[in-house]
């Protein structure tokens, strides 16, 4: 017990055991114990898959820390560093939403980067959109642009930028392809979503999508052709297993760049694949893992029925 020393029977009460010198005075706390007592009320866990590894699982260098606690702290630091590689989030988001308050509980089992402290907008995005297969050209182009923004921002920050929907003409590629220099400058000054380089890349990519639609019938067909029109299901158990890119993302990235697309590196493309449901990277314990699989099956049945109707006609 801190601050107290037990005397053995028969021992000289005037002689103090050596350990008494290291014991803290009553009313004081050891640094190591203070860090292990619980999270600081002024701090919050991060909002998603990208964690701040610099402060997670820290352990005091005080010699009074026991070995067991040091091992636990080391394991937490190691896990936090691994978690920083996860793609769904983008950049550290813990310090970007100071107004977030802790929810009482999460009634559903979600991916581990969704915590009780996560922004409600981000939780909704995870529960209803992220990983759900998308086949609409406009929505796919929107997710491609937002995935480009992930290089500089986090999903919670991006989702709060409601104005970018109007500024980008609801992400209609036909409309964006006609953006003038004046419109580009207006976008740069009115929105913090994308840098000027990425805005210009989005305009150029919108013009190139027209050629893809002419060749493949739709941007959706082009994207889904790379996975034979069936989502890749990874079924990862842990956050640290989720990659930031894949061979398939590298193949799509290479093809797009050969067609003249800009800002479409393999990491951006993998984030796009995750958001569009081309790859299902919900953890296997998450309730959305099965839900996305069921959504895919329903889409396949609907597509088969539509094909049969065309054949009979």
C-alpha beads as a LAMMPS data file, in Angstrom:
LAMMPS data file: protein, C-alpha beads

313 atoms
312 bonds

1 atom types
1 bond types

-500.0 500.0 xlo xhi
-500.0 500.0 ylo yhi
-500.0 500.0 zlo zhi

Masses

1 110.0

Atoms # bond

1 1 1 0.000 0.000 0.000
2 1 1 1.568 3.373 -0.990
3 1 1 2.778 5.498 1.903
4 1 1 2.804 2.669 4.480
5 1 1 5.474 0.159 5.574
6 1 1 4.585 -3.047 7.424
7 1 1 6.921 -3.989 10.328
8 1 1 7.688 -7.600 11.029
9 1 1 7.085 -8.894 14.566
10 1 1 10.259 -8.682 16.617
11 1 1 11.916 -6.155 14.347
12 1 1 13.470 -3.031 15.807
13 1 1 10.885 -0.271 15.283
14 1 1 13.617 2.364 15.286
15 1 1 15.314 0.877 12.227
16 1 1 13.593 1.780 8.996
17 1 1 13.552 -0.659 6.073
18 1 1 15.318 0.598 2.998
19 1 1 12.084 0.604 1.023
20 1 1 10.702 3.303 3.305
21 1 1 13.019 5.858 1.755
22 1 1 11.449 5.290 -1.640
23 1 1 7.873 5.466 -0.354
24 1 1 6.079 8.724 -1.142
25 1 1 4.818 10.963 1.607
26 1 1 1.109 10.803 2.453
27 1 1 -1.003 12.895 0.113
28 1 1 1.417 12.576 -2.805
29 1 1 1.166 10.486 -5.954
30 1 1 3.840 8.758 -7.954
31 1 1 4.144 9.769 -11.602
32 1 1 3.770 6.193 -12.771
33 1 1 0.602 5.643 -10.762
34 1 1 -0.825 8.933 -11.946
35 1 1 -0.476 7.877 -15.584
36 1 1 -1.965 4.447 -14.957
37 1 1 -4.950 5.766 -13.037
38 1 1 -6.945 6.571 -16.175
39 1 1 -7.207 9.008 -19.090
40 1 1 -6.853 12.699 -18.476
41 1 1 -10.341 14.288 -18.587
42 1 1 -8.957 16.947 -20.918
43 1 1 -7.900 14.431 -23.572
44 1 1 -9.807 12.072 -25.798
45 1 1 -9.004 8.936 -27.760
46 1 1 -8.702 9.550 -31.509
47 1 1 -11.776 9.394 -33.691
48 1 1 -10.783 6.683 -36.096
49 1 1 -8.210 4.329 -37.539
50 1 1 -5.353 6.842 -37.511
51 1 1 -4.136 7.003 -33.940
52 1 1 -1.620 9.328 -32.322
53 1 1 1.131 6.936 -31.343
54 1 1 3.211 9.566 -29.600
55 1 1 1.167 9.612 -26.394
56 1 1 -0.689 6.321 -26.464
57 1 1 0.265 3.830 -23.783
58 1 1 3.021 6.034 -22.333
59 1 1 4.686 4.842 -19.147
60 1 1 6.648 6.922 -16.641
61 1 1 10.397 6.348 -16.517
62 1 1 10.172 6.492 -12.702
63 1 1 11.921 3.473 -11.169
64 1 1 8.835 2.837 -9.043
65 1 1 6.931 1.561 -12.115
66 1 1 6.561 -2.169 -11.858
67 1 1 7.637 -4.410 -14.713
68 1 1 4.105 -5.562 -15.471
69 1 1 2.887 -2.022 -16.054
70 1 1 5.910 -1.275 -18.220
71 1 1 5.100 -4.278 -20.395
72 1 1 1.498 -3.177 -20.737
73 1 1 2.582 0.351 -21.643
74 1 1 5.034 -0.999 -24.210
75 1 1 2.348 -3.207 -25.776
76 1 1 -0.024 -0.250 -25.998
77 1 1 2.628 1.880 -27.694
78 1 1 3.325 -0.924 -30.169
79 1 1 -0.356 -1.416 -30.998
80 1 1 -0.891 2.332 -31.397
81 1 1 2.025 2.579 -33.827
82 1 1 0.611 -0.280 -35.892
83 1 1 -2.837 1.259 -35.883
84 1 1 -1.466 4.438 -37.437
85 1 1 -1.175 2.617 -40.752
86 1 1 -4.923 2.165 -41.128
87 1 1 -6.394 3.859 -44.189
88 1 1 -10.034 4.639 -43.293
89 1 1 -9.328 7.803 -41.433
90 1 1 -6.600 9.795 -43.082
91 1 1 -4.750 11.904 -40.512
92 1 1 -4.931 12.266 -36.747
93 1 1 -8.336 13.622 -35.827
94 1 1 -8.289 13.746 -32.039
95 1 1 -7.351 17.406 -31.832
96 1 1 -9.559 18.551 -34.700
97 1 1 -12.945 18.328 -32.981
98 1 1 -12.662 19.908 -29.515
99 1 1 -16.446 20.063 -29.103
100 1 1 -16.935 16.278 -29.211
101 1 1 -18.304 14.744 -26.023
102 1 1 -18.258 11.131 -25.017
103 1 1 -21.339 9.090 -25.823
104 1 1 -22.660 6.880 -23.003
105 1 1 -22.153 3.672 -24.992
106 1 1 -21.962 2.137 -28.434
107 1 1 -24.802 -0.329 -28.701
108 1 1 -23.394 -2.024 -31.817
109 1 1 -20.056 -3.710 -32.345
110 1 1 -18.144 -1.497 -34.770
111 1 1 -14.653 -1.317 -36.217
112 1 1 -12.170 -0.469 -33.473
113 1 1 -11.377 2.958 -34.941
114 1 1 -14.941 3.989 -34.055
115 1 1 -14.947 4.875 -30.367
116 1 1 -17.411 6.451 -27.903
117 1 1 -15.587 9.716 -28.608
118 1 1 -15.994 9.601 -32.394
119 1 1 -17.790 12.409 -34.168
120 1 1 -21.469 11.435 -34.774
121 1 1 -21.078 12.352 -38.459
122 1 1 -18.176 9.952 -38.753
123 1 1 -20.090 7.180 -36.968
124 1 1 -23.016 7.643 -39.374
125 1 1 -20.644 7.577 -42.343
126 1 1 -19.144 4.320 -41.054
127 1 1 -22.570 2.784 -40.383
128 1 1 -24.289 3.738 -43.643
129 1 1 -21.744 4.551 -46.358
130 1 1 -18.150 3.430 -45.829
131 1 1 -17.661 0.009 -47.398
132 1 1 -21.113 -0.142 -48.997
133 1 1 -20.734 -1.076 -52.713
134 1 1 -21.327 1.974 -54.923
135 1 1 -22.269 1.676 -58.606
136 1 1 -23.384 5.233 -59.339
137 1 1 -20.921 7.277 -61.429
138 1 1 -21.588 10.545 -59.616
139 1 1 -21.138 8.991 -56.190
140 1 1 -17.976 7.183 -57.267
141 1 1 -16.466 10.415 -58.564
142 1 1 -17.392 12.131 -55.287
143 1 1 -15.634 9.431 -53.257
144 1 1 -12.578 9.691 -55.504
145 1 1 -12.334 13.446 -54.827
146 1 1 -12.884 12.995 -51.078
147 1 1 -10.257 10.247 -50.974
148 1 1 -7.790 12.683 -52.519
149 1 1 -8.547 15.074 -49.643
150 1 1 -7.621 12.342 -47.140
151 1 1 -3.961 12.993 -47.859
152 1 1 -4.301 16.254 -45.913
153 1 1 -7.501 15.933 -43.850
154 1 1 -9.395 13.338 -41.821
155 1 1 -12.826 11.859 -42.564
156 1 1 -14.530 13.757 -39.697
157 1 1 -13.130 17.045 -41.021
158 1 1 -14.108 16.237 -44.606
159 1 1 -17.644 15.240 -43.630
160 1 1 -18.160 18.556 -41.840
161 1 1 -17.341 20.514 -45.010
162 1 1 -20.962 20.656 -46.184
163 1 1 -20.292 23.617 -48.478
164 1 1 -18.029 21.632 -50.795
165 1 1 -21.063 19.754 -52.184
166 1 1 -22.540 22.945 -53.593
167 1 1 -19.157 24.337 -54.647
168 1 1 -18.393 21.180 -56.605
169 1 1 -21.813 21.172 -58.293
170 1 1 -22.910 18.043 -56.424
171 1 1 -19.833 16.254 -57.829
172 1 1 -21.339 15.979 -61.287
173 1 1 -18.324 15.177 -63.480
174 1 1 -19.962 16.699 -66.571
175 1 1 -20.366 20.016 -64.762
176 1 1 -16.934 19.950 -63.115
177 1 1 -15.305 19.265 -66.479
178 1 1 -16.535 22.711 -67.596
179 1 1 -15.044 24.631 -64.664
180 1 1 -13.260 27.803 -65.773
181 1 1 -10.171 29.401 -64.278
182 1 1 -12.430 31.849 -62.436
183 1 1 -14.411 28.968 -60.905
184 1 1 -11.213 27.206 -59.814
185 1 1 -9.952 30.350 -58.051
186 1 1 -13.350 30.738 -56.364
187 1 1 -13.199 27.151 -55.124
188 1 1 -9.721 27.643 -53.719
189 1 1 -10.738 30.747 -51.783
190 1 1 -14.085 29.383 -50.583
191 1 1 -13.245 25.821 -49.573
192 1 1 -10.545 24.298 -47.394
193 1 1 -11.363 20.804 -48.607
194 1 1 -8.770 20.643 -51.402
195 1 1 -5.610 22.472 -52.291
196 1 1 -5.460 24.285 -55.618
197 1 1 -3.401 21.435 -57.071
198 1 1 -6.075 18.878 -56.157
199 1 1 -8.894 21.130 -57.405
200 1 1 -7.195 21.385 -60.781
201 1 1 -6.617 17.619 -60.736
202 1 1 -10.343 17.034 -60.032
203 1 1 -11.303 19.233 -63.013
204 1 1 -8.870 17.424 -65.314
205 1 1 -9.999 14.007 -64.035
206 1 1 -13.642 14.947 -64.666
207 1 1 -12.786 15.643 -68.309
208 1 1 -10.980 12.305 -68.622
209 1 1 -13.896 10.366 -67.103
210 1 1 -15.900 11.203 -70.232
211 1 1 -13.447 9.117 -72.265
212 1 1 -13.713 6.242 -69.799
213 1 1 -17.514 6.322 -70.047
214 1 1 -17.272 6.221 -73.834
215 1 1 -14.997 3.163 -73.623
216 1 1 -16.595 1.200 -70.766
217 1 1 -20.168 2.484 -70.742
218 1 1 -19.784 3.985 -67.266
219 1 1 -17.147 4.927 -64.715
220 1 1 -18.698 2.259 -62.491
221 1 1 -18.005 -0.487 -65.045
222 1 1 -14.415 0.679 -65.342
223 1 1 -13.828 0.578 -61.563
224 1 1 -15.589 -2.716 -60.918
225 1 1 -13.949 -4.470 -63.885
226 1 1 -10.733 -4.604 -61.862
227 1 1 -12.385 -6.882 -59.278
228 1 1 -14.663 -8.791 -61.682
229 1 1 -17.674 -6.812 -60.369
230 1 1 -17.404 -8.451 -56.947
231 1 1 -16.009 -6.755 -53.806
232 1 1 -12.792 -7.994 -52.266
233 1 1 -13.624 -9.223 -48.758
234 1 1 -10.608 -9.266 -46.450
235 1 1 -12.229 -10.160 -43.136
236 1 1 -9.469 -8.672 -41.007
237 1 1 -9.777 -9.120 -37.245
238 1 1 -7.490 -6.321 -36.122
239 1 1 -6.910 -2.709 -37.139
240 1 1 -3.198 -3.318 -37.601
241 1 1 -3.962 -5.784 -40.410
242 1 1 -5.721 -3.212 -42.607
243 1 1 -3.264 -2.025 -45.297
244 1 1 -2.899 1.438 -46.804
245 1 1 -2.603 0.061 -50.332
246 1 1 -2.783 -3.220 -52.227
247 1 1 -1.607 -4.741 -55.529
248 1 1 -5.077 -4.157 -56.968
249 1 1 -4.967 -0.485 -55.932
250 1 1 -1.560 -0.189 -57.564
251 1 1 -2.972 -1.668 -60.788
252 1 1 -5.899 0.785 -60.860
253 1 1 -3.584 3.682 -60.002
254 1 1 -1.185 2.764 -62.808
255 1 1 -3.977 2.496 -65.374
256 1 1 -5.526 5.822 -64.352
257 1 1 -2.186 7.601 -64.518
258 1 1 -1.563 6.170 -67.979
259 1 1 -4.882 7.715 -68.990
260 1 1 -3.732 11.104 -67.704
261 1 1 -5.441 11.162 -64.274
262 1 1 -3.718 13.139 -61.529
263 1 1 -3.505 12.671 -57.736
264 1 1 -4.432 8.998 -58.007
265 1 1 -1.576 7.247 -56.218
266 1 1 -2.134 3.715 -54.851
267 1 1 -2.804 4.936 -51.288
268 1 1 -5.502 7.358 -52.489
269 1 1 -6.996 4.671 -54.716
270 1 1 -7.098 2.162 -51.857
271 1 1 -8.940 4.677 -49.670
272 1 1 -11.341 5.167 -52.581
273 1 1 -11.834 1.390 -52.918
274 1 1 -12.595 1.121 -49.197
275 1 1 -15.123 3.958 -49.223
276 1 1 -16.811 2.710 -52.422
277 1 1 -17.101 -0.866 -51.178
278 1 1 -14.838 -2.222 -53.908
279 1 1 -12.972 -3.706 -50.980
280 1 1 -14.722 -4.575 -47.716
281 1 1 -12.298 -3.602 -44.966
282 1 1 -14.746 -3.541 -42.079
283 1 1 -13.314 -5.708 -39.323
284 1 1 -14.930 -9.138 -39.179
285 1 1 -16.346 -8.332 -35.718
286 1 1 -18.101 -5.177 -37.007
287 1 1 -21.834 -5.381 -37.686
288 1 1 -21.256 -3.659 -41.052
289 1 1 -19.017 -6.487 -42.284
290 1 1 -21.961 -8.820 -42.922
291 1 1 -24.285 -5.964 -43.864
292 1 1 -22.014 -4.981 -46.762
293 1 1 -21.846 -8.596 -47.911
294 1 1 -25.641 -8.794 -47.901
295 1 1 -25.846 -5.513 -49.810
296 1 1 -23.555 -6.979 -52.471
297 1 1 -25.692 -10.092 -52.830
298 1 1 -28.846 -7.992 -53.141
299 1 1 -27.184 -5.874 -55.841
300 1 1 -26.133 -9.009 -57.724
301 1 1 -29.689 -10.397 -57.629
302 1 1 -31.095 -7.069 -58.819
303 1 1 -28.562 -6.970 -61.644
304 1 1 -29.414 -10.534 -62.688
305 1 1 -33.128 -9.753 -62.758
306 1 1 -32.484 -6.660 -64.872
307 1 1 -30.354 -8.690 -67.297
308 1 1 -33.069 -11.340 -67.608
309 1 1 -35.670 -8.666 -68.305
310 1 1 -33.547 -7.233 -71.105
311 1 1 -33.038 -10.708 -72.581
312 1 1 -36.773 -11.468 -72.584
313 1 1 -37.540 -8.083 -74.150

Bonds

1 1 1 2
2 1 2 3
3 1 3 4
4 1 4 5
5 1 5 6
6 1 6 7
7 1 7 8
8 1 8 9
9 1 9 10
10 1 10 11
11 1 11 12
12 1 12 13
13 1 13 14
14 1 14 15
15 1 15 16
16 1 16 17
17 1 17 18
18 1 18 19
19 1 19 20
20 1 20 21
21 1 21 22
22 1 22 23
23 1 23 24
24 1 24 25
25 1 25 26
26 1 26 27
27 1 27 28
28 1 28 29
29 1 29 30
30 1 30 31
31 1 31 32
32 1 32 33
33 1 33 34
34 1 34 35
35 1 35 36
36 1 36 37
37 1 37 38
38 1 38 39
39 1 39 40
40 1 40 41
41 1 41 42
42 1 42 43
43 1 43 44
44 1 44 45
45 1 45 46
46 1 46 47
47 1 47 48
48 1 48 49
49 1 49 50
50 1 50 51
51 1 51 52
52 1 52 53
53 1 53 54
54 1 54 55
55 1 55 56
56 1 56 57
57 1 57 58
58 1 58 59
59 1 59 60
60 1 60 61
61 1 61 62
62 1 62 63
63 1 63 64
64 1 64 65
65 1 65 66
66 1 66 67
67 1 67 68
68 1 68 69
69 1 69 70
70 1 70 71
71 1 71 72
72 1 72 73
73 1 73 74
74 1 74 75
75 1 75 76
76 1 76 77
77 1 77 78
78 1 78 79
79 1 79 80
80 1 80 81
81 1 81 82
82 1 82 83
83 1 83 84
84 1 84 85
85 1 85 86
86 1 86 87
87 1 87 88
88 1 88 89
89 1 89 90
90 1 90 91
91 1 91 92
92 1 92 93
93 1 93 94
94 1 94 95
95 1 95 96
96 1 96 97
97 1 97 98
98 1 98 99
99 1 99 100
100 1 100 101
101 1 101 102
102 1 102 103
103 1 103 104
104 1 104 105
105 1 105 106
106 1 106 107
107 1 107 108
108 1 108 109
109 1 109 110
110 1 110 111
111 1 111 112
112 1 112 113
113 1 113 114
114 1 114 115
115 1 115 116
116 1 116 117
117 1 117 118
118 1 118 119
119 1 119 120
120 1 120 121
121 1 121 122
122 1 122 123
123 1 123 124
124 1 124 125
125 1 125 126
126 1 126 127
127 1 127 128
128 1 128 129
129 1 129 130
130 1 130 131
131 1 131 132
132 1 132 133
133 1 133 134
134 1 134 135
135 1 135 136
136 1 136 137
137 1 137 138
138 1 138 139
139 1 139 140
140 1 140 141
141 1 141 142
142 1 142 143
143 1 143 144
144 1 144 145
145 1 145 146
146 1 146 147
147 1 147 148
148 1 148 149
149 1 149 150
150 1 150 151
151 1 151 152
152 1 152 153
153 1 153 154
154 1 154 155
155 1 155 156
156 1 156 157
157 1 157 158
158 1 158 159
159 1 159 160
160 1 160 161
161 1 161 162
162 1 162 163
163 1 163 164
164 1 164 165
165 1 165 166
166 1 166 167
167 1 167 168
168 1 168 169
169 1 169 170
170 1 170 171
171 1 171 172
172 1 172 173
173 1 173 174
174 1 174 175
175 1 175 176
176 1 176 177
177 1 177 178
178 1 178 179
179 1 179 180
180 1 180 181
181 1 181 182
182 1 182 183
183 1 183 184
184 1 184 185
185 1 185 186
186 1 186 187
187 1 187 188
188 1 188 189
189 1 189 190
190 1 190 191
191 1 191 192
192 1 192 193
193 1 193 194
194 1 194 195
195 1 195 196
196 1 196 197
197 1 197 198
198 1 198 199
199 1 199 200
200 1 200 201
201 1 201 202
202 1 202 203
203 1 203 204
204 1 204 205
205 1 205 206
206 1 206 207
207 1 207 208
208 1 208 209
209 1 209 210
210 1 210 211
211 1 211 212
212 1 212 213
213 1 213 214
214 1 214 215
215 1 215 216
216 1 216 217
217 1 217 218
218 1 218 219
219 1 219 220
220 1 220 221
221 1 221 222
222 1 222 223
223 1 223 224
224 1 224 225
225 1 225 226
226 1 226 227
227 1 227 228
228 1 228 229
229 1 229 230
230 1 230 231
231 1 231 232
232 1 232 233
233 1 233 234
234 1 234 235
235 1 235 236
236 1 236 237
237 1 237 238
238 1 238 239
239 1 239 240
240 1 240 241
241 1 241 242
242 1 242 243
243 1 243 244
244 1 244 245
245 1 245 246
246 1 246 247
247 1 247 248
248 1 248 249
249 1 249 250
250 1 250 251
251 1 251 252
252 1 252 253
253 1 253 254
254 1 254 255
255 1 255 256
256 1 256 257
257 1 257 258
258 1 258 259
259 1 259 260
260 1 260 261
261 1 261 262
262 1 262 263
263 1 263 264
264 1 264 265
265 1 265 266
266 1 266 267
267 1 267 268
268 1 268 269
269 1 269 270
270 1 270 271
271 1 271 272
272 1 272 273
273 1 273 274
274 1 274 275
275 1 275 276
276 1 276 277
277 1 277 278
278 1 278 279
279 1 279 280
280 1 280 281
281 1 281 282
282 1 282 283
283 1 283 284
284 1 284 285
285 1 285 286
286 1 286 287
287 1 287 288
288 1 288 289
289 1 289 290
290 1 290 291
291 1 291 292
292 1 292 293
293 1 293 294
294 1 294 295
295 1 295 296
296 1 296 297
297 1 297 298
298 1 298 299
299 1 299 300
300 1 300 301
301 1 301 302
302 1 302 303
303 1 303 304
304 1 304 305
305 1 305 306
306 1 306 307
307 1 307 308
308 1 308 309
309 1 309 310
310 1 310 311
311 1 311 312
312 1 312 313
